[in-house]
Structures are given as structure tokens and as C-alpha cells.
Amino acid sequence: MIEAELSAACERMRGMVIPAEAQRDRLTGSHVYGFLSCEHSVYLDFFGDKERRLDPSPALARLLARGVAFEDDIVAELDLSEPQFEPGDFVTGAEQTRLLMEEGVSGVYQAVLFEPPFLGIPDLMRRVEGESRLGEWHYEIGDVKSSYKPRADQALQVAFYSVLLEGIQGTLPREGYLILRDGREERFSIPELIPALEELLEEVSALFTGECRSHPHRSFACRDCKWREVCAEAPGLDWLPGLTRAERSLLRFEGLTELDSLVRLDPKTLAKKGTMSESLLARAHLHAEAAVQGAAVARRRPRLKDRMGQGCPVLIWSDAFDRRYLAFGLLPPEGEAQVFLAMDTDQEAAAFESWRQLLPEGQSLCHEGPFLGSLHALLLAQGMPSEGPSLERLCLDLMNLARGSYAFPAPIREASEVLGWLEGKEIRGREQGRLLALEDRDAEALRALAVEELEDLRRLMLRLEEASP
């Protein structure tokens, strides 16, 4: 985009109006960050009953604290000035930030960019050469993230801050950056992100003005969302798992929004109208049945063919940032579960090699979820990527088999959750306990949780074998 178009786009974005009846009077970078994962959560932040918001779970609170500690470590090594103001006094904070920028300090920590109805408090602001209203310099925005890979929502948050910064210095930064978990700096073009940011803010504005309606979208993210009880209050189409947003829109257009209407529909008959596929209608029908019954509903018999055999349940667990590998487990056809822990990075190679040496020759490796991604990353880190294809041919994802064979009332990720719904009861997976045990460096707890998950994988393997043709 040329400079005039960029300025016009920035001006349009800053023209947003928040309705007087909203619970908040400002849109923040966190709202921009969260909108891509769940627009309904952002909508409820403005129009929901704030008394009904839930506190973070203990595990999530620990992760957030871990992210803050990482940010503190990064900031401690930088030469940064910080605006001084009373908590909540963003007018003073913005003025102090402006004075630091005019002074030409090398960098600012927690700058306040306040242009109602927008508020941005980026982690980092760095001085760079280039003319602006300030003089022969201007500033660019950076944020500290606890992930190892940059994401679109993170980059859009930095672009949002950059638009607010343009209003102060008269120059839109050409680039922004993220400092990632491994200390690497990832840079990206801000002008290239402006169209996507403008579109996002237009969607937010349409929700505020009532031009379009906001709907929840059931996913794993709902488990720790502060609004989850509000969304679960009146279960209907939007609270069913296994459907994309586009598929929900098609069903909503046909008036199929309530569980009873979805349970009563005949997929074959309705598919003949030509507006929706029989496959979509059948999935919606079965998930609605599962929600009403509070149990898994069979879709088809598991398609195991000859893959299972005497399968060996296996797992690889990584930490919350999906980088350090700390538990390697397997449950051989005979004998007790074997779990090898790596509580520090220098233990990973030995733990992995002990686990790998015990893998049964030629047997199916029955696993769940992100096992394959972890396996590939490990082999690459250990200099053995060529072994990936041979091991991958033995892998059998029990979660994919379960999702193909049953409709569930909620998203499922672990064998324990599948077994729970097969027995007609909701079971929260072990992820929370695993995160807490990791934060406490509790090796015994991690080992016990890994053994339990391996045993549940074996139980699920047997259930699927019994149900197969």
C-alpha cells in the first residue's frame, strides 16, 4: 500500500465507535489478539454480564505467570525507559509516553498508546532512524511472546499498536517484531498487515452496531475461557463440537439452530434440497444426539483393518510451550508401563533413547493427538530424521479413529475423555494436572499421570478392537 492509502486506512480504523451501553469504553490489543480465536469472547467482554466471568484455572494462571516471568527476563537485558503514572490513569500514561518519545529515548517498556476508544500497551517500543513528527527518528513496536513460532494473531496485535503509534509520531512503522521463546526476533511488514487489521476492526464494529450477530464456536479453547459457563447455558447448534464456522452458518440459514430440530432432521431427505451435503447434516444430527444423551453416539464401526494387531500404547509429552520433551512412555503387550522422564533439557536425549530402544519391532504404535509432531521434532533434534517415515508407518492415532467412529458431546483430546463419553460421563483430561506437575517439577506426579494415560490408551484400543468389524 502507498503512503496515502496507509494513512487513510489508519484514519478509518481510528474512527470506530463503541456503543454507550457497552460494559467497556475501550478496545485493547488483547481484544485484537483474541478476536481471531473467538470473536464471541470479545463480544461478551463488551456486552456480557461481567459478574459471570470466571477466574483462570490454576494451570492457566501458572502459564500466565510463566509468560510474565519470561517477559521480565527479556526486558531486564534491554535499555528501556518506562512511563510513570497511577494505575488506570491512561491519559497521564499516554502523555508520559509521548514525552519519552520526544526526548528520543532508545526504547520504552509498557508504552501507553491511548486514543479513545483504543488503548494499546505494547511490551516494547524501539527507536529507529527515520523522519517523523518527533525529529530524525521514530519508533517501532515489539511484543514478547512465549511461543516458539510467530502467529497471525500476535502480528496483528503489533499492527494494531503500530496504527496507534502512527497517530502520535505521524509515521507508520514499516516493520514490527516479536521476541519468541527461544530469544529469537521475528520481524514482519506492518503495511502488509493493515488490510487484515482493517477487516478485523470492521468485523468488530459490525458486532458492536448489530449489523451481524456473534455466536460461540465450541473448541478446546472454551475449556479455559472466562465466558464458558455463559456459552454453555443454552446449548444449541453453536455449542456442538465437530462443525466449522461455515458449516454452522449453513445450518443456521436453514433454521437448524436448536438441538431438538437437529435431532429430528433426516439427513438424506434434507440433503436432496441441495443446500447442504448429507455428510454435514449427518454429523450435525449425530452430535446433537450425543449432546442430548450426554454420551458418545456411534457413527460407524471403527475401521481398523489389520493396523492394530498387538498394538503398543505410546506417548510423548512436551511442556506447555511445546518445546521441551519431558515424558516418554510405552505400555508393552506384556509387563508394566515404562515411563522415562527428562526434567531438564540435558536429560532429553537419554530419556528418548531409552524409550526408543524399547519400542516393539513392527508393532502398531497406538497414540493420541500431537504425538507425530513431537516425534518428528525429536528425531530432527537428535539428528535422526531419516527414521521418521519408518516409525510413522507404524503410528495409529486412536483419537482420529474415535472421532471417525463416534460423535461426542464435547471436543475430545485424550483417551480418558473418549472413555468417559463412551460410558456416558464427562471427564476432564489430564492436561491441567500435567501442567501443574511440570510447574512444580513434580516427577512422581508426571510419571503417575503418564502411566494412567497409557493404561487408558490400552483400554481405548481394546474398546475399538471389540467394536471393529
N, C-alpha and C positions, 0 to 999 in steps of 0.2 A: 504494500500500500504506500502511496506517495504521502508526503508530509501533510498536505492539506486534508487528505482523506483521513489520516490518523487523528488529526486534531478534531475533525468533525465527529468521528466515531467516539472519541473520548468525551466530547461535549454531550453527545446524545446519551451516553451511558450515565453521565452525572446528572441527567435530568429525571431520574427515577423519583417517584413519589410513593411514600409508604402511607397507607390509609390511616386516618386518625384512630380508628377502632382497633388497630393492631396492638399487641401486648408490648412491642418494642418499637423504638423510633429510629433504629439504625441497622443497616445491613453490614456485616463484617466479613473479613476474609475467611473465617471459619464457615460461614454460610455458603460462600462460593465453593469452598473446598468440599463441603458436604453435599451440595446440590446434585453433583453427578452420581453419587451413590444412592441418595434417596431425597428426591425433591419434597416428598411429603413430610419428612422430618423438619426440613427448613420451613415449610408452610406452618406446621404446628408450633414451631418456635415463635412465630408471629401471631397466630390466631388460636393456639391451643390453650387449655387451662394450665397455667404454669404450676399450680399446686399438684398436678398429677404427674409431673416429671419425676422419673426415678433417678436415684443416685447411681453412679457407676458401680459395677460389680467389683468385688475385691481384686480379682485378677486384672480387670481393665484399669482400675486405679493404680495398680502396681506398674502396669505397662506405661501409663501416662507419666508416672513419676520417673520411670526409667528414661523416657524420652526427654523430660526436663533436665535430668542429670547429664544426659549426653549433650544437650544444648549448652549447659553450663560449662562443660569441659571444652567445647569448641570455642565459646566466647572468651574463656579465660586466656586463650592464647592470642587474642586479637587486640589491636589498639583501637578501642571504641569509646565514644562518649555516650552518655545516657541522659535523656531529658528528665528533669526533676519536676514532679507535680504530685498533688494529692490523688489517691486512688479515685478513679471515676471522673476526675476533672480533666476531660479530654481537650477542652478549649485551651487550658494552660499548657497541657502536654503538647498540643499542636504548635503553640506559639514558641515553646522552648525548643522544639524540633527545628522550626524554621530558623531560629536564631543560631543554632548549631550549624545548620546548612550554610547560612550567610557568612558565618565565621570561617567556613571551609575546613571543618574537622575531617580527619581521614576516614572516619566511619562512625555510624550511630547504631547503638543497640536499642531495640524496642522503640524505634521512632514512632511518633503518633501522627498519623495522616488522617485528619478529621475534616471531612467535607460533607456535612449532613445532606442526605441520610446515610452516608457511607463512613465507616470507621475502619482504618487499617493499622495494625501494629505489627509490622514485619520484624522478623528476628534481626536482620542485618541490613544496613544501608551503607554502601561503599562509595567514596568519592572517586570519580574518574575524570579524565581530561575531556573537554568539550564545552563549547559556549552554551550558556543558559542565562536566565534572569539573574542568577547568582554571581555570574562573572565568567571566568575562563574555565569553569568546572561545573559539573552536575553530579547527580548521584544515581546509582542503580541499586536494585533490590535483590536480596538473597534470603533464603529461608533454610533452616536446619531441619532435616528430616531423618527419622530413624530407620528408613528403608534402605535397601541396597540398590534399588533401581528407581529412577525417576518415574513419576506417573503424571498423567494428564491433569488430574485434579490439583496436584501440587504446583504444576507450572501455571495453571490458570489462576491460582491464588496469588502467585507472584505477579502475574499480568494485571490482576485487579489492583494490587498495591501500586504498580507502576503507573496506572492511569491516575490514581490519586496523587502520586508524586508529580506527574506532568502538570497538574493543576497548580502546584506550588512553584516549580522551577521553570515551567514553560517549555520543557523539553521532555519528550517521552524517551526513556532509556531504550537503547537499541537491543540490549540483552538483559536477561535476568539469570540467576543461578540458584542451584540447590547444593548444599553441603550434605552428602549422604553418609550413611552409617560407617562406611569404611574411610571417611575423611575426604573422599574424592569430591571435586567440584564439578558439577554438571551444568554447562551453560546452554542457553537456548534463546532464540529470537523472540522478542516481545511483539514487534509488529505482526509477525505471523500468527500470533495467538489472539490478536484483537478481534477478528471476525467471530471466533468461537466464544470469546468472552462476551461480546455484544449480544450474540444469540442467547447465551445463558441468562444474561440480565434481562433480556426481553421476555424470556420464559418466566423468570421470577416476577416481573412486573405484571404479566398476564394472570398469574396466580393471585397477585395482590388485588387486581382490579376485578377479578371474577370472570375474565374472558375465557379462562379454562379452569377445570377443576383438578385438584390434587388427589391422588389415590395412593395408598400404601402399596409397596411391592415386597412380597414376602421373600426373604432371603436370610442367609446366615447372619448378616449384619443386624437383623432385627433382634437377635438374642441379647445384645448388649445396648440396644438403643433405649434412650431415656423415655421414649414415647411408646414402647412396645405394648403396654397394657391398654393404652387408648386405641391402638390399631386393632388389637385382638378382641375388643369389646363387642363388636357386631360382625362376627366372621361371615364373609361372603366371598365373592369372586376374588377380591383383592387380597384376601388372606390365605389363598391357596398356593402351595408351592408348585413347582414344575411347569409354570407358564411364563412366557416372556411378556414384557410390557405391550408389545404389538399384538400378541395373541389375546391379552386381556382386553385391549381396545376393540378388537373384532367382536369378542363375546359381549362386551358392554354395548356395542352398537346394536346388537340383536336383542338387547334387553335381558341378557342372561347374567344377572348380577347376584342373585340370591342362591343360597345353597340348595333350597328345595327345587328351584327351577332347573338347576344343573343336574340334580339327582334324577329328575323326571324326564329329562330330554332323551330322545332316541337318536344317537349319533348317525346311524345310517339314513334315517328319514330326513333329518335336518341337513345332512351333507348334500342331499340331492338338490337343495336350493342353489348350491354353487357358491355361496358366500364364504364358507369355511370348509376345511378338509375334515374328513371323518376322523383322521388321526387326532387333530386338535380337539374336536368335540368329545372323542372317547377319553382323552386324557383329562379334560375338564370334568367330565362326568365321573370318572373313577376317583379323582382327587376329592371331589365333593362328597362322594360316598364315604371315602376314608375319613373326611373331616366330621361327617355326621356320626359315623360309627366310632370314631376315636380309635381306630385300628387300621393296620395295613389291609388293603384290598388287592386281591390277585388280579394282575393284568394278563399274564400268560405264564406258562411253566418255564422255569429257568433254562436257558439254552447253554448247557454245559458241554455237550458233546463229550469228547474224550479229554478235555483240558484239565479236569480236576484230579483224577486219579487219587493217589495218596498225597494230596496237597499239603504243603508246609506253610502254615501261617507265619508271616514275617512283617516286621515294621522297622521303619527308620524315623525317629523323631528329631526334629530340629527345634531350635529355640524360637521365641516369639518373633524374632526378626528374620526367621527363615535363612539363617546363615550357619550358625554353629550346630553341629550334629552331636547329640548327647546321649541318645539311646538307640541301640541296635538289638533287635530281638527276633527270635525264631522259636517255634514250637515244633520239634520233630515229631514224626508219626508215633514214635515211642520215646518215653522219657519226659523229663521236666522241661519247662520253658528255660531258654538261655537268654540272658539279657546282659549286654556289655555297655557300660556307661563311659562317657567321655565328659567329665565335669569341667575340663579345661581343654583348650584347643590343642595342646601338645599331646593329649591322650587320644585324639580322634583317629589317627592312623592305626594305632594298635587295637582300639576297640572295633574299628571297621574290619580290620584284617581277621581278628578272632571270629567275628560274625560270618565273614565271607567264607572262611575255611570250613565252617560247619554247615553251609548250605547243601542240602541233599542233591546229589548229582541227578540231573534230568527231571526232577520233580517240579510240579507247578508251585510257584511262589504266590500264595494267596495273600493279598494285601488290601489296603484301603486308601482311597484318596490320593494325596500328593506323593506317594511312595516312589513312583517312577522319576519324578522331577528330582527328588532328593538323591536317588540312586545315580542318576546321570551326573549331578553336580559332584557327588562324592568320587565317582570314577574319574572325572576330569581333574579334580583336585589331587587325586592320588596318582595321576599320570597313567590311567588305565582306560581311556575312553573306548578303546577297541573291544573291550569286554562287554560294553553296553548292549549291543544287539543280541548277543547270545543269552544274556540274562533276561533281556526284555521279552524274548520269545517265551520264556517260562512264566512271565507275570500274568496274574489273573486278578483283576480288580473286583473284589466282592461287592463293593458299593455300586459299581456300574451294573453288575448282574442283578443286584437287589432293586435298583431303580427301574431296570427294564422289566422286572418280574412283578413288581408291586407298585401301587400308588400309596403314598404316605400322607398323613395329615399335616406334616411339617417337613422342612428340609432335613435331610439326614447326612451325616458326615462320617460317623463311626459305627462299627459293628454293634456296639452296645445299644445305640439308638435304633438300629434296624430291628434287633431282637426285641426291644421294648415294644415297638409298634406292632410287631408280629404277635405279641402277647396282649395287645390292647392297652398299653400304658406308655405315657411319655417319659422318656429317660434323658436327662441332660448328659451329654458326652463327658469325657474325661479331660477335655481341653482346659477348663478352668483350673482343675486340680494340678494339671501338668505345669501350667504357667506359674502357679503359686509355688509348687515344689521347686521349680527352676530358680525363681527369685530367692527362695530360702536356701538354695543349694542343698536340698534335702535328697541325697542319693537314694536312701531307703524308700522314700515315698515314690520317687520316679521309677525305681525298679518294680515296686509293687503295682503301680498303675500300668506299667508295660506288660507285666505278667497277666494282669486282668484283661487287658485288651487283646493279647494273644489268645487267651482262652476263649474270649468272646468271638474272635475271628474263627477259631476252630468250631465253635457251636454254630455260627452262621454258615460256615462251609458245609457242615453236616445237614443243616436245615435245607439249604439249597440243593444239595445232592438228593435228599429224600423227595423234594418237590419236582425234580427234573424228570423228563420222560424216560 
